[in-house]
């Protein structure tokens, strides 16, 4: 699994790692029994502090998404797909909520917001309006 870590994002790097693992499991890209890449590998490949990656993996373990396997690393749990589908929904809902709050505070009308959402959803699905 390759991570896409944005150093310029307002989202902390460890949260980006957590979210990407959750989305990967929820989408079926990471399956129960699969191993996450090692902490050192991720840290070196993405130029991220070792402790940042370790913190992300600890959070995933706390959430029940992965479990530590002695001498092998972090393994996706059998319960992870169900947990991750629910968590993915919560993450997306929180991001939508924040964007809608910003739109409301920017004095956009409900119709303007609906149009923007429809345009972006079409773009995300590969369609042009």
MOPAC internal coordinates of N, CA, C and O (Angstrom, degrees):
PM7 1SCF
backbone

  N    0.0000 0     0.00 0     0.00 0    0    0    0
  C    1.4520 1     0.00 0     0.00 0    1    0    0
  C    1.5259 1   108.47 1     0.00 0    2    1    0
  O    1.2310 1   121.20 1   -52.46 1    3    2    1
  N    1.3028 1   115.30 1   127.54 1    3    2    1
  C    1.4556 1   120.87 1   176.28 1    5    3    2
  C    1.5222 1   108.90 1  -102.58 1    6    5    3
  O    1.2310 1   121.21 1   -43.95 1    7    6    5
  N    1.3052 1   115.29 1   136.05 1    7    6    5
  C    1.4552 1   120.47 1   178.64 1    9    7    6
  C    1.5135 1   109.86 1   -95.70 1   10    9    7
  O    1.2310 1   120.93 1   -27.48 1   11   10    9
  N    1.3178 1   115.83 1   152.52 1   11   10    9
  C    1.4508 1   122.85 1   174.10 1   13   11   10
  C    1.5253 1   106.19 1  -116.75 1   14   13   11
  O    1.2310 1   120.60 1   -87.54 1   15   14   13
  N    1.3191 1   116.45 1    92.46 1   15   14   13
  C    1.4576 1   121.64 1  -174.35 1   17   15   14
  C    1.5255 1   108.76 1  -101.20 1   18   17   15
  O    1.2310 1   121.22 1   -58.90 1   19   18   17
  N    1.3283 1   115.28 1   121.10 1   19   18   17
  C    1.4630 1   122.00 1  -178.05 1   21   19   18
  C    1.5195 1   109.23 1   -99.27 1   22   21   19
  O    1.2310 1   121.06 1   -72.30 1   23   22   21
  N    1.3328 1   115.58 1   107.70 1   23   22   21
  C    1.4615 1   121.18 1  -179.51 1   25   23   22
  C    1.5164 1   113.58 1   -66.99 1   26   25   23
  O    1.2310 1   119.95 1   161.07 1   27   26   25
  N    1.3386 1   117.70 1   -18.93 1   27   26   25
  C    1.4648 1   121.96 1  -179.30 1   29   27   26
  C    1.5278 1   112.65 1   -93.20 1   30   29   27
  O    1.2310 1   120.02 1   175.41 1   31   30   29
  N    1.3190 1   117.57 1    -4.59 1   31   30   29
  C    1.4570 1   121.36 1  -177.92 1   33   31   30
  C    1.5274 1   111.38 1   -71.75 1   34   33   31
  O    1.2310 1   121.39 1   -29.16 1   35   34   33
  N    1.3280 1   114.95 1   150.84 1   35   34   33
  C    1.4693 1   119.69 1   174.06 1   37   35   34
  C    1.5266 1   110.82 1   -76.32 1   38   37   35
  O    1.2310 1   120.51 1   169.01 1   39   38   37
  N    1.3176 1   116.63 1   -10.99 1   39   38   37
  C    1.4672 1   121.49 1   178.74 1   41   39   38
  C    1.5247 1   108.13 1   -85.04 1   42   41   39
  O    1.2310 1   119.87 1   -55.15 1   43   42   41
  N    1.3426 1   117.85 1   124.85 1   43   42   41
  C    1.4699 1   119.76 1  -179.74 1   45   43   42
  C    1.5315 1   111.36 1   -55.70 1   46   45   43
  O    1.2310 1   121.20 1   -31.28 1   47   46   45
  N    1.3290 1   115.31 1   148.72 1   47   46   45
  C    1.4669 1   120.74 1  -175.88 1   49   47   46
  C    1.5221 1   112.04 1   -59.28 1   50   49   47
  O    1.2310 1   120.13 1   140.34 1   51   50   49
  N    1.3326 1   117.36 1   -39.66 1   51   50   49
  C    1.4693 1   118.14 1  -178.75 1   53   51   50
  C    1.5211 1   110.33 1   -65.59 1   54   53   51
  O    1.2310 1   120.28 1   145.52 1   55   54   53
  N    1.3439 1   117.08 1   -34.48 1   55   54   53
  C    1.4697 1   120.02 1   177.99 1   57   55   54
  C    1.5290 1   110.84 1   -69.20 1   58   57   55
  O    1.2310 1   120.48 1   145.43 1   59   58   57
  N    1.3303 1   116.68 1   -34.57 1   59   58   57
  C    1.4605 1   120.16 1   176.43 1   61   59   58
  C    1.5305 1   110.08 1   -62.68 1   62   61   59
  O    1.2310 1   120.38 1   137.44 1   63   62   61
  N    1.3222 1   116.88 1   -42.56 1   63   62   61
  C    1.4668 1   121.17 1   179.02 1   65   63   62
  C    1.5250 1   110.22 1   -63.83 1   66   65   63
  O    1.2310 1   120.58 1   132.79 1   67   66   65
  N    1.3246 1   116.50 1   -47.21 1   67   66   65
  C    1.4689 1   120.94 1   179.10 1   69   67   66
  C    1.5240 1   109.98 1   -57.56 1   70   69   67
  O    1.2310 1   120.27 1   130.03 1   71   70   69
  N    1.3229 1   117.08 1   -49.97 1   71   70   69
  C    1.4707 1   120.88 1  -177.85 1   73   71   70
  C    1.5270 1   111.22 1   -61.62 1   74   73   71
  O    1.2310 1   120.26 1   139.87 1   75   74   73
  N    1.3289 1   117.10 1   -40.13 1   75   74   73
  C    1.4623 1   119.32 1  -178.56 1   77   75   74
  C    1.5263 1   112.11 1   -67.75 1   78   77   75
  O    1.2310 1   120.10 1   143.79 1   79   78   77
  N    1.3136 1   117.42 1   -36.21 1   79   78   77
  C    1.4676 1   119.77 1   175.44 1   81   79   78
  C    1.5285 1   109.19 1   -67.15 1   82   81   79
  O    1.2310 1   120.30 1   134.98 1   83   82   81
  N    1.3182 1   117.02 1   -45.02 1   83   82   81
  C    1.4739 1   120.93 1   179.37 1   85   83   82
  C    1.5219 1   110.17 1   -58.93 1   86   85   83
  O    1.2310 1   119.98 1   132.46 1   87   86   85
  N    1.3365 1   117.64 1   -47.54 1   87   86   85
  C    1.4583 1   120.64 1   179.36 1   89   87   86
  C    1.5345 1   110.72 1   -64.47 1   90   89   87
  O    1.2310 1   120.30 1   141.81 1   91   90   89
  N    1.3333 1   117.03 1   -38.19 1   91   90   89
  C    1.4659 1   120.49 1   178.18 1   93   91   90
  C    1.5150 1   112.88 1   -62.59 1   94   93   91
  O    1.2310 1   120.52 1   137.86 1   95   94   93
  N    1.3188 1   116.62 1   -42.14 1   95   94   93
  C    1.4687 1   120.91 1   178.12 1   97   95   94
  C    1.5279 1   110.02 1   -70.20 1   98   97   95
  O    1.2310 1   120.24 1   135.90 1   99   98   97
  N    1.3198 1   117.15 1   -44.10 1   99   98   97
  C    1.4704 1   121.17 1  -178.24 1  101   99   98
  C    1.5272 1   111.31 1   -61.51 1  102  101   99
  O    1.2310 1   120.28 1   145.56 1  103  102  101
  N    1.3384 1   117.07 1   -34.44 1  103  102  101
  C    1.4638 1   120.71 1  -178.02 1  105  103  102
  C    1.5291 1   112.96 1   -85.02 1  106  105  103
  O    1.2310 1   120.44 1   170.61 1  107  106  105
  N    1.3330 1   116.76 1    -9.39 1  107  106  105
  C    1.4607 1   120.28 1  -178.85 1  109  107  106
  C    1.5190 1   113.35 1    92.03 1  110  109  107
  O    1.2310 1   120.01 1  -179.91 1  111  110  109
  N    1.3292 1   117.58 1     0.09 1  111  110  109
  C    1.4597 1   121.05 1   178.13 1  113  111  110
  C    1.5196 1   112.61 1   -69.56 1  114  113  111
  O    1.2310 1   120.83 1   151.16 1  115  114  113
  N    1.3208 1   116.02 1   -28.84 1  115  114  113
  C    1.4693 1   122.95 1   173.88 1  117  115  114
  C    1.5232 1   106.73 1  -118.31 1  118  117  115
  O    1.2310 1   120.57 1   -54.28 1  119  118  117
  N    1.2994 1   116.51 1   125.72 1  119  118  117
  C    1.4668 1   120.53 1  -175.16 1  121  119  118
  C    1.5275 1   111.65 1  -112.22 1  122  121  119
  O    1.2310 1   120.96 1   -22.36 1  123  122  121
  N    1.3289 1   115.76 1   157.64 1  123  122  121
  C    1.4656 1   118.60 1   176.34 1  125  123  122
  C    1.5275 1   110.82 1   -52.32 1  126  125  123
  O    1.2310 1   121.38 1   -43.20 1  127  126  125
  N    1.3321 1   114.96 1   136.80 1  127  126  125
  C    1.4572 1   121.00 1  -179.65 1  129  127  126
  C    1.5221 1   113.52 1    93.82 1  130  129  127
  O    1.2310 1   120.11 1   162.48 1  131  130  129
  N    1.3333 1   117.39 1   -17.52 1  131  130  129
  C    1.4628 1   119.34 1   178.20 1  133  131  130
  C    1.5205 1   109.75 1   -76.52 1  134  133  131
  O    1.2310 1   121.62 1   -28.52 1  135  134  133
  N    1.3199 1   114.50 1   151.48 1  135  134  133
  C    1.4576 1   121.28 1  -178.79 1  137  135  134
  C    1.5217 1   110.24 1   -98.67 1  138  137  135
  O    1.2310 1   120.98 1   -39.79 1  139  138  137
  N    1.3369 1   115.73 1   140.21 1  139  138  137
  C    1.4567 1   120.42 1   171.85 1  141  139  138
  C    1.5185 1   108.16 1   -75.98 1  142  141  139
  O    1.2310 1   120.21 1   -26.64 1  143  142  141
  N    1.3328 1   117.21 1   153.36 1  143  142  141
  C    1.4641 1   117.76 1   175.35 1  145  143  142
  C    1.5190 1   110.16 1   -61.85 1  146  145  143
  O    1.2310 1   120.45 1   -28.04 1  147  146  145
  N    1.3036 1   116.74 1   151.96 1  147  146  145
  C    1.4605 1   121.11 1  -178.44 1  149  147  146
  C    1.5224 1   112.34 1   -61.86 1  150  149  147
  O    1.2310 1   121.22 1   -28.16 1  151  150  149
  N    1.3188 1   115.27 1   151.84 1  151  150  149
  C    1.4605 1   121.90 1  -179.22 1  153  151  150
  C    1.5245 1   110.47 1   -56.38 1  154  153  151
  O    1.2310 1   120.32 1   132.28 1  155  154  153
  N    1.3201 1   116.99 1   -47.72 1  155  154  153
  C    1.4708 1   120.48 1  -178.64 1  157  155  154
  C    1.5266 1   111.38 1   -62.46 1  158  157  155
  O    1.2310 1   120.64 1   137.84 1  159  158  157
  N    1.3305 1   116.39 1   -42.16 1  159  158  157
  C    1.4681 1   120.49 1   179.45 1  161  159  158
  C    1.5246 1   110.96 1   -59.96 1  162  161  159
  O    1.2310 1   120.66 1   133.50 1  163  162  161
  N    1.3158 1   116.34 1   -46.50 1  163  162  161
  C    1.4688 1   120.41 1  -179.72 1  165  163  162
  C    1.5222 1   110.12 1   -64.04 1  166  165  163
  O    1.2310 1   120.68 1   134.63 1  167  166  165
  N    1.3201 1   116.30 1   -45.37 1  167  166  165
  C    1.4686 1   120.69 1  -178.20 1  169  167  166
  C    1.5308 1   110.66 1   -60.52 1  170  169  167
  O    1.2310 1   119.96 1   134.96 1  171  170  169
  N    1.3198 1   117.69 1   -45.04 1  171  170  169
  C    1.4603 1   120.74 1  -178.75 1  173  171  170
  C    1.5219 1   112.58 1   -71.11 1  174  173  171
  O    1.2310 1   120.80 1   136.33 1  175  174  173
  N    1.3134 1   116.07 1   -43.67 1  175  174  173
  C    1.4731 1   120.68 1  -177.26 1  177  175  174
  C    1.5221 1   111.84 1   -65.01 1  178  177  175
  O    1.2310 1   120.31 1   144.14 1  179  178  177
  N    1.3247 1   117.02 1   -35.86 1  179  178  177
  C    1.4705 1   121.08 1  -174.17 1  181  179  178
  C    1.5295 1   113.19 1  -107.91 1  182  181  179
  O    1.2310 1   120.72 1  -172.97 1  183  182  181
  N    1.3276 1   116.23 1     7.03 1  183  182  181
  C    1.4635 1   122.09 1   179.87 1  185  183  182
  C    1.5307 1   109.92 1    50.44 1  186  185  183
  O    1.2310 1   121.96 1  -124.37 1  187  186  185
  N    1.3227 1   113.85 1    55.63 1  187  186  185
  C    1.4579 1   122.73 1   178.96 1  189  187  186
  C    1.5225 1   107.02 1  -122.80 1  190  189  187
  O    1.2310 1   120.86 1   -33.53 1  191  190  189
  N    1.2994 1   115.96 1   146.47 1  191  190  189
  C    1.4562 1   120.25 1   179.07 1  193  191  190
  C    1.5248 1   109.95 1   -59.94 1  194  193  191
  O    1.2310 1   120.98 1   -42.64 1  195  194  193
  N    1.3144 1   115.73 1   137.36 1  195  194  193
  C    1.4678 1   122.92 1   178.01 1  197  195  194
  C    1.5286 1   110.77 1   -51.22 1  198  197  195
  O    1.2310 1   120.38 1   135.75 1  199  198  197
  N    1.3564 1   116.88 1   -44.25 1  199  198  197
  C    1.4673 1   121.11 1  -178.02 1  201  199  198
  C    1.5211 1   112.56 1   -65.41 1  202  201  199
  O    1.2310 1   120.20 1   150.66 1  203  202  201
  N    1.3263 1   117.23 1   -29.34 1  203  202  201
  C    1.4666 1   121.53 1   177.61 1  205  203  202
  C    1.5214 1   110.16 1   -65.18 1  206  205  203
  O    1.2310 1   120.95 1   133.93 1  207  206  205
  N    1.3225 1   115.78 1   -46.07 1  207  206  205
  C    1.4693 1   120.66 1   179.44 1  209  207  206
  C    1.5310 1   109.48 1   -66.24 1  210  209  207
  O    1.2310 1   120.46 1   136.36 1  211  210  209
  N    1.3245 1   116.72 1   -43.64 1  211  210  209
  C    1.4713 1   120.58 1   179.31 1  213  211  210
  C    1.5270 1   110.47 1   -60.17 1  214  213  211
  O    1.2310 1   120.30 1   138.90 1  215  214  213
  N    1.3321 1   117.03 1   -41.10 1  215  214  213
  C    1.4725 1   121.25 1   178.45 1  217  215  214
  C    1.5292 1   110.53 1   -61.99 1  218  217  215
  O    1.2310 1   120.30 1   138.42 1  219  218  217
  N    1.3232 1   117.02 1   -41.58 1  219  218  217
  C    1.4691 1   120.79 1   178.37 1  221  219  218
  C    1.5223 1   110.57 1   -62.97 1  222  221  219
  O    1.2310 1   120.36 1   134.70 1  223  222  221
  N    1.3200 1   116.92 1   -45.30 1  223  222  221
  C    1.4580 1   120.70 1  -179.57 1  225  223  222
  C    1.5309 1   111.16 1   -65.51 1  226  225  223
  O    1.2310 1   120.45 1   142.47 1  227  226  225
  N    1.3249 1   116.75 1   -37.53 1  227  226  225
  C    1.4732 1   119.95 1   176.92 1  229  227  226
  C    1.5263 1   110.56 1   -63.93 1  230  229  227
  O    1.2310 1   120.60 1   140.76 1  231  230  229
  N    1.3230 1   116.46 1   -39.24 1  231  230  229
  C    1.4690 1   119.88 1   178.15 1  233  231  230
  C    1.5278 1   110.43 1   -66.10 1  234  233  231
  O    1.2310 1   120.03 1   138.32 1  235  234  233
  N    1.3006 1   117.55 1   -41.68 1  235  234  233
  C    1.4656 1   120.63 1   177.40 1  237  235  234
  C    1.5281 1   110.87 1   -63.11 1  238  237  235
  O    1.2310 1   120.39 1   142.78 1  239  238  237
  N    1.3163 1   116.87 1   -37.22 1  239  238  237
  C    1.4608 1   120.72 1   177.06 1  241  239  238
  C    1.5323 1   109.98 1   -67.51 1  242  241  239
  O    1.2310 1   120.52 1   137.96 1  243  242  241
  N    1.3273 1   116.61 1   -42.04 1  243  242  241
  C    1.4605 1   120.86 1   179.02 1  245  243  242
  C    1.5349 1   110.91 1   -60.52 1  246  245  243
  O    1.2310 1   120.74 1   144.18 1  247  246  245
  N    1.3193 1   116.20 1   -35.82 1  247  246  245
  C    1.4676 1   121.29 1  -179.53 1  249  247  246
  C    1.5301 1   112.80 1   -79.59 1  250  249  247
  O    1.2310 1   120.07 1   172.20 1  251  250  249
  N    1.3296 1   117.47 1    -7.80 1  251  250  249
  C    1.4646 1   121.12 1   179.38 1  253  251  250
  C    1.5138 1   114.11 1    85.35 1  254  253  251
  O    1.2310 1   120.40 1  -167.23 1  255  254  253
  N    1.3301 1   116.85 1    12.77 1  255  254  253
  C    1.4649 1   121.13 1  -178.95 1  257  255  254
  C    1.5229 1   111.20 1   -80.15 1  258  257  255
  O    1.2310 1   120.44 1   142.61 1  259  258  257
  N    1.3206 1   116.76 1   -37.39 1  259  258  257
  C    1.4600 1   121.76 1   178.83 1  261  259  258
  C    1.5216 1   109.19 1  -131.38 1  262  261  259
  O    1.2310 1   121.54 1   -17.78 1  263  262  261
  N    1.3137 1   114.65 1   162.22 1  263  262  261
  C    1.4548 1   120.83 1   174.50 1  265  263  262
  C    1.5199 1   108.26 1  -135.84 1  266  265  263
  O    1.2310 1   121.04 1   -33.38 1  267  266  265
  N    1.3097 1   115.62 1   146.62 1  267  266  265
  C    1.4695 1   120.42 1  -179.42 1  269  267  266
  C    1.5259 1   109.37 1   -76.94 1  270  269  267
  O    1.2310 1   121.05 1   -46.00 1  271  270  269
  N    1.3290 1   115.60 1   134.00 1  271  270  269
  C    1.4611 1   122.51 1   175.45 1  273  271  270
  C    1.5180 1   107.18 1  -115.55 1  274  273  271
  O    1.2310 1   121.09 1   -63.08 1  275  274  273
  N    1.3185 1   115.51 1   116.92 1  275  274  273
  C    1.4645 1   122.05 1  -176.28 1  277  275  274
  C    1.5208 1   111.58 1   -48.50 1  278  277  275
  O    1.2310 1   120.58 1   -59.23 1  279  278  277
  N    1.3304 1   116.50 1   120.77 1  279  278  277
  C    1.4459 1   121.97 1   176.48 1  281  279  278
  C    1.5173 1   115.31 1    77.20 1  282  281  279
  O    1.2310 1   119.99 1   177.08 1  283  282  281
  N    1.3228 1   117.63 1    -2.92 1  283  282  281
  C    1.4664 1   120.12 1  -176.79 1  285  283  282
  C    1.5199 1   112.68 1  -117.48 1  286  285  283
  O    1.2310 1   119.86 1   148.24 1  287  286  285
  N    1.3206 1   117.88 1   -31.76 1  287  286  285
  C    1.4658 1   120.65 1  -178.28 1  289  287  286
  C    1.5153 1   112.28 1   119.37 1  290  289  287
  O    1.2310 1   121.33 1    29.27 1  291  290  289
  N    1.3299 1   115.05 1  -150.73 1  291  290  289
  C    1.4661 1   121.41 1  -176.04 1  293  291  290
  C    1.5284 1   109.90 1  -103.23 1  294  293  291
  O    1.2310 1   121.53 1   -53.36 1  295  294  293
  N    1.3341 1   114.67 1   126.64 1  295  294  293
  C    1.4601 1   121.36 1  -176.17 1  297  295  294
  C    1.5296 1   109.82 1  -113.13 1  298  297  295
  O    1.2310 1   120.52 1   -41.45 1  299  298  297
  N    1.3219 1   116.62 1   138.55 1  299  298  297
  C    1.4640 1   122.13 1   176.98 1  301  299  298
  C    1.5318 1   108.61 1   -67.26 1  302  301  299
  O    1.2310 1   120.72 1   -49.70 1  303  302  301
  N    1.3271 1   116.22 1   130.30 1  303  302  301
  C    1.4675 1   121.46 1  -176.87 1  305  303  302
  C    1.5318 1   111.77 1   -80.30 1  306  305  303
  O    1.2310 1   120.28 1   -20.59 1  307  306  305
  N    1.3274 1   117.08 1   159.41 1  307  306  305
  C    1.4638 1   120.26 1   176.29 1  309  307  306
  C    1.5364 1   112.32 1   -62.20 1  310  309  307
  O    1.2310 1   120.19 1   151.22 1  311  310  309
  N    1.3266 1   117.24 1   -28.78 1  311  310  309
  C    1.4692 1   121.26 1  -178.64 1  313  311  310
  C    1.5314 1   112.63 1   -81.19 1  314  313  311
  O    1.2310 1   120.49 1   167.19 1  315  314  313
  N    1.3181 1   116.67 1   -12.81 1  315  314  313
  C    1.4692 1   121.54 1  -172.15 1  317  315  314
  C    1.5344 1   114.95 1   -56.50 1  318  317  315
  O    1.2310 1   118.27 1   136.16 1  319  318  317
  N    1.3336 1   120.91 1   -43.84 1  319  318  317
  C    1.4681 1   118.50 1  -177.47 1  321  319  318
  C    1.5359 1   113.52 1   -56.95 1  322  321  319
  O    1.2310 1   120.11 1   133.92 1  323  322  321
  N    1.2993 1   117.39 1   -46.08 1  323  322  321
  C    1.4665 1   120.17 1   178.50 1  325  323  322
  C    1.5170 1   112.15 1   -64.96 1  326  325  323
  O    1.2310 1   120.63 1   136.16 1  327  326  325
  N    1.3293 1   116.39 1   -43.84 1  327  326  325
  C    1.4655 1   120.60 1   178.53 1  329  327  326
  C    1.5249 1   110.87 1   -62.00 1  330  329  327
  O    1.2310 1   120.88 1   137.85 1  331  330  329
  N    1.3204 1   115.92 1   -42.15 1  331  330  329
  C    1.4598 1   120.44 1  -175.06 1  333  331  330
  C    1.5261 1   112.48 1   -73.18 1  334  333  331
  O    1.2310 1   119.86 1   144.89 1  335  334  333
  N    1.3226 1   117.88 1   -35.11 1  335  334  333
  C    1.4658 1   118.80 1   177.16 1  337  335  334
  C    1.5283 1   110.06 1   -61.77 1  338  337  335
  O    1.2310 1   120.19 1   137.71 1  339  338  337
  N    1.3325 1   117.24 1   -42.29 1  339  338  337
  C    1.4662 1   120.70 1   178.18 1  341  339  338
  C    1.5205 1   111.22 1   -67.53 1  342  341  339
  O    1.2310 1   120.45 1   136.30 1  343  342  341
  N    1.3194 1   116.74 1   -43.70 1  343  342  341
  C    1.4667 1   120.57 1  -179.07 1  345  343  342
  C    1.5239 1   111.01 1   -66.28 1  346  345  343
  O    1.2310 1   120.20 1   141.06 1  347  346  345
  N    1.3276 1   117.22 1   -38.94 1  347  346  345
  C    1.4806 1   121.09 1   177.32 1  349  347  346
  C    1.5228 1   110.07 1   -58.21 1  350  349  347
  O    1.2310 1   120.81 1   136.09 1  351  350  349
  N    1.3244 1   116.06 1   -43.91 1  351  350  349
  C    1.4622 1   120.34 1   178.78 1  353  351  350
  C    1.5304 1   110.71 1   -60.21 1  354  353  351
  O    1.2310 1   120.39 1   136.93 1  355  354  353
  N    1.3308 1   116.86 1   -43.07 1  355  354  353
  C    1.4680 1   120.93 1   179.45 1  357  355  354
  C    1.5272 1   111.51 1   -64.04 1  358  357  355
  O    1.2310 1   120.27 1   138.16 1  359  358  357
  N    1.3340 1   117.10 1   -41.84 1  359  358  357
  C    1.4665 1   121.22 1   179.71 1  361  359  358
  C    1.5290 1   110.17 1   -62.16 1  362  361  359
  O    1.2310 1   120.47 1   131.39 1  363  362  361
  N    1.3215 1   116.70 1   -48.61 1  363  362  361
  C    1.4589 1   120.66 1  -179.22 1  365  363  362
  C    1.5234 1   110.45 1   -64.02 1  366  365  363
  O    1.2310 1   120.35 1   137.92 1  367  366  365
  N    1.3212 1   116.93 1   -42.08 1  367  366  365
  C    1.4675 1   120.68 1   179.95 1  369  367  366
  C    1.5324 1   110.74 1   -61.54 1  370  369  367
  O    1.2310 1   119.89 1   138.50 1  371  370  369
  N    1.3247 1   117.82 1   -41.50 1  371  370  369
  C    1.4646 1   120.95 1   178.36 1  373  371  370
  C    1.5249 1   111.48 1   -64.50 1  374  373  371
  O    1.2310 1   120.16 1   140.53 1  375  374  373
  N    1.3218 1   117.30 1   -39.47 1  375  374  373
  C    1.4694 1   120.76 1   178.56 1  377  375  374
  C    1.5221 1   110.70 1   -67.07 1  378  377  375
  O    1.2310 1   120.28 1   138.85 1  379  378  377
  N    1.3254 1   117.06 1   -41.15 1  379  378  377
  C    1.4667 1   120.82 1   177.42 1  381  379  378
  C    1.5265 1   110.19 1   -63.57 1  382  381  379
  O    1.2310 1   120.69 1   136.58 1  383  382  381
  N    1.3195 1   116.29 1   -43.42 1  383  382  381
  C    1.4621 1   121.00 1   179.14 1  385  383  382
  C    1.5340 1   110.94 1   -58.12 1  386  385  383
  O    1.2310 1   120.70 1   134.90 1  387  386  385
  N    1.3232 1   116.26 1   -45.10 1  387  386  385
  C    1.4675 1   120.54 1  -179.89 1  389  387  386
  C    1.5313 1   110.72 1   -63.57 1  390  389  387
  O    1.2310 1   120.37 1   137.74 1  391  390  389
  N    1.3254 1   116.90 1   -42.26 1  391  390  389
  C    1.4651 1   120.18 1   179.08 1  393  391  390
  C    1.5275 1   111.22 1   -65.48 1  394  393  391
  O    1.2310 1   120.45 1   140.26 1  395  394  393
  N    1.3174 1   116.74 1   -39.74 1  395  394  393
  C    1.4687 1   119.84 1   179.06 1  397  395  394
  C    1.5257 1   111.22 1   -67.03 1  398  397  395
  O    1.2310 1   120.38 1   141.26 1  399  398  397
  N    1.3205 1   116.88 1   -38.74 1  399  398  397
  C    1.4650 1   119.62 1   176.95 1  401  399  398
  C    1.5199 1   110.37 1   -62.15 1  402  401  399
  O    1.2310 1   120.60 1   138.97 1  403  402  401
  N    1.3199 1   116.46 1   -41.03 1  403  402  401
  C    1.4600 1   120.25 1   178.26 1  405  403  402
  C    1.5296 1   110.53 1   -64.40 1  406  405  403
  O    1.2310 1   120.61 1   138.64 1  407  406  405
  N    1.3222 1   116.44 1   -41.36 1  407  406  405
  C    1.4649 1   119.99 1   179.16 1  409  407  406
  C    1.5278 1   111.30 1   -63.33 1  410  409  407
  O    1.2310 1   120.40 1   136.68 1  411  410  409
  N    1.3159 1   116.84 1   -43.32 1  411  410  409
  C    1.4649 1   120.97 1   179.25 1  413  411  410
  C    1.5224 1   110.23 1   -63.23 1  414  413  411
  O    1.2310 1   120.07 1   136.26 1  415  414  413
  N    1.3155 1   117.46 1   -43.74 1  415  414  413
  C    1.4650 1   121.56 1   179.47 1  417  415  414
  C    1.5246 1   111.83 1   -68.95 1  418  417  415
  O    1.2310 1   120.35 1   162.65 1  419  418  417
  N    1.3349 1   116.94 1   -17.35 1  419  418  417
  C    1.4600 1   121.43 1   178.09 1  421  419  418
  C    1.5230 1   111.66 1   -90.43 1  422  421  419
  O    1.2310 1   120.74 1  -176.34 1  423  422  421
  N    1.3225 1   116.20 1     3.66 1  423  422  421
  C    1.4702 1   123.72 1   177.60 1  425  423  422
  C    1.5236 1   113.40 1    67.60 1  426  425  423
  O    1.2310 1   120.14 1  -152.24 1  427  426  425
  N    1.3343 1   117.34 1    27.76 1  427  426  425
  C    1.4581 1   119.87 1   172.41 1  429  427  426
  C    1.5200 1   108.57 1   -76.00 1  430  429  427
  O    1.2310 1   120.61 1   -36.80 1  431  430  429
  N    1.3258 1   116.44 1   143.20 1  431  430  429
  C    1.4635 1   119.67 1   177.87 1  433  431  430
  C    1.5237 1   108.83 1   -75.73 1  434  433  431
  O    1.2310 1   121.22 1   -17.12 1  435  434  433
  N    1.3198 1   115.26 1   162.88 1  435  434  433
  C    1.4669 1   119.98 1   178.30 1  437  435  434
  C    1.5229 1   110.19 1   -59.75 1  438  437  435
  O    1.2310 1   120.31 1   141.84 1  439  438  437
  N    1.3291 1   117.01 1   -38.16 1  439  438  437
  C    1.4637 1   120.41 1   179.29 1  441  439  438
  C    1.5276 1   111.17 1   -65.95 1  442  441  439
  O    1.2310 1   119.67 1   139.94 1  443  442  441
  N    1.3293 1   118.24 1   -40.06 1  443  442  441
  C    1.4606 1   121.39 1   177.48 1  445  443  442
  C    1.5282 1   110.57 1   -63.44 1  446  445  443
  O    1.2310 1   120.70 1   138.96 1  447  446  445
  N    1.3144 1   116.26 1   -41.04 1  447  446  445
  C    1.4636 1   120.61 1   179.32 1  449  447  446
  C    1.5258 1   109.83 1   -65.03 1  450  449  447
  O    1.2310 1   120.32 1   134.85 1  451  450  449
  N    1.3414 1   116.99 1   -45.15 1  451  450  449
  C    1.4711 1   120.15 1   179.03 1  453  451  450
  C    1.5288 1   110.61 1   -59.05 1  454  453  451
  O    1.2310 1   120.37 1   136.49 1  455  454  453
  N    1.3332 1   116.90 1   -43.51 1  455  454  453
  C    1.4549 1   121.56 1  -179.46 1  457  455  454
  C    1.5337 1   110.20 1   -62.74 1  458  457  455
  O    1.2310 1   120.57 1   135.78 1  459  458  457
  N    1.3337 1   116.51 1   -44.22 1  459  458  457
  C    1.4625 1   120.18 1   178.00 1  461  459  458
  C    1.5292 1   111.70 1   -61.42 1  462  461  459
  O    1.2310 1   120.69 1   136.25 1  463  462  461
  N    1.3137 1   116.28 1   -43.75 1  463  462  461
  C    1.4690 1   120.61 1   179.76 1  465  463  462
  C    1.5221 1   110.49 1   -62.59 1  466  465  463
  O    1.2310 1   120.44 1   134.94 1  467  466  465
  N    1.3290 1   116.76 1   -45.06 1  467  466  465
  C    1.4648 1   120.18 1   179.50 1  469  467  466
  C    1.5238 1   111.45 1   -63.14 1  470  469  467
  O    1.2310 1   120.23 1   138.75 1  471  470  469
  N    1.3521 1   117.16 1   -41.25 1  471  470  469
  C    1.4582 1   120.67 1   178.76 1  473  471  470
  C    1.5315 1   111.03 1   -63.57 1  474  473  471
  O    1.2310 1   120.42 1   135.09 1  475  474  473
  N    1.3084 1   116.81 1   -44.91 1  475  474  473
  C    1.4682 1   120.42 1  -178.52 1  477  475  474
  C    1.5231 1   111.48 1   -69.62 1  478  477  475
  O    1.2310 1   120.20 1   144.29 1  479  478  477
  N    1.3176 1   117.23 1   -35.71 1  479  478  477
  C    1.4609 1   119.79 1   177.28 1  481  479  478
  C    1.5281 1   110.25 1   -65.93 1  482  481  479
  O    1.2310 1   120.53 1   138.33 1  483  482  481
  N    1.3305 1   116.60 1   -41.67 1  483  482  481
  C    1.4683 1   120.50 1   176.88 1  485  483  482
  C    1.5232 1   109.89 1   -62.84 1  486  485  483
  O    1.2310 1   120.04 1   137.62 1  487  486  485
  N    1.3324 1   117.54 1   -42.38 1  487  486  485
  C    1.4617 1   121.34 1   179.52 1  489  487  486
  C    1.5344 1   110.04 1   -63.66 1  490  489  487
  O    1.2310 1   120.73 1   137.44 1  491  490  489
  N    1.3185 1   116.20 1   -42.56 1  491  490  489
  C    1.4684 1   120.15 1   179.99 1  493  491  490
  C    1.5282 1   111.39 1   -63.70 1  494  493  491
  O    1.2310 1   120.66 1   150.01 1  495  494  493
  N    1.3203 1   116.34 1   -29.99 1  495  494  493
  C    1.4633 1   120.63 1   179.12 1  497  495  494
  C    1.5239 1   112.05 1   -89.24 1  498  497  495
  O    1.2310 1   120.48 1  -173.12 1  499  498  497
  N    1.3572 1   116.69 1     6.88 1  499  498  497
  C    1.4616 1   120.96 1   176.33 1  501  499  498
  C    1.5053 1   114.61 1    82.36 1  502  501  499
  O    1.2310 1   119.79 1  -161.83 1  503  502  501
  N    1.3193 1   118.01 1    18.17 1  503  502  501
  C    1.4695 1   121.48 1   179.92 1  505  503  502
  C    1.5182 1   109.77 1  -111.97 1  506  505  503
  O    1.2310 1   121.48 1   -33.10 1  507  506  505
  N    1.3000 1   114.78 1   146.90 1  507  506  505
  C    1.4692 1   120.75 1   175.93 1  509  507  506
  C    1.5139 1   108.19 1  -102.58 1  510  509  507
  O    1.2310 1   121.28 1   -36.49 1  511  510  509
  N    1.3209 1   115.16 1   143.51 1  511  510  509
  C    1.4690 1   118.44 1   177.27 1  513  511  510
  C    1.4925 1   109.01 1  -105.84 1  514  513  511
  O    1.2310 1   120.10 1   180.00 1  515  514  513

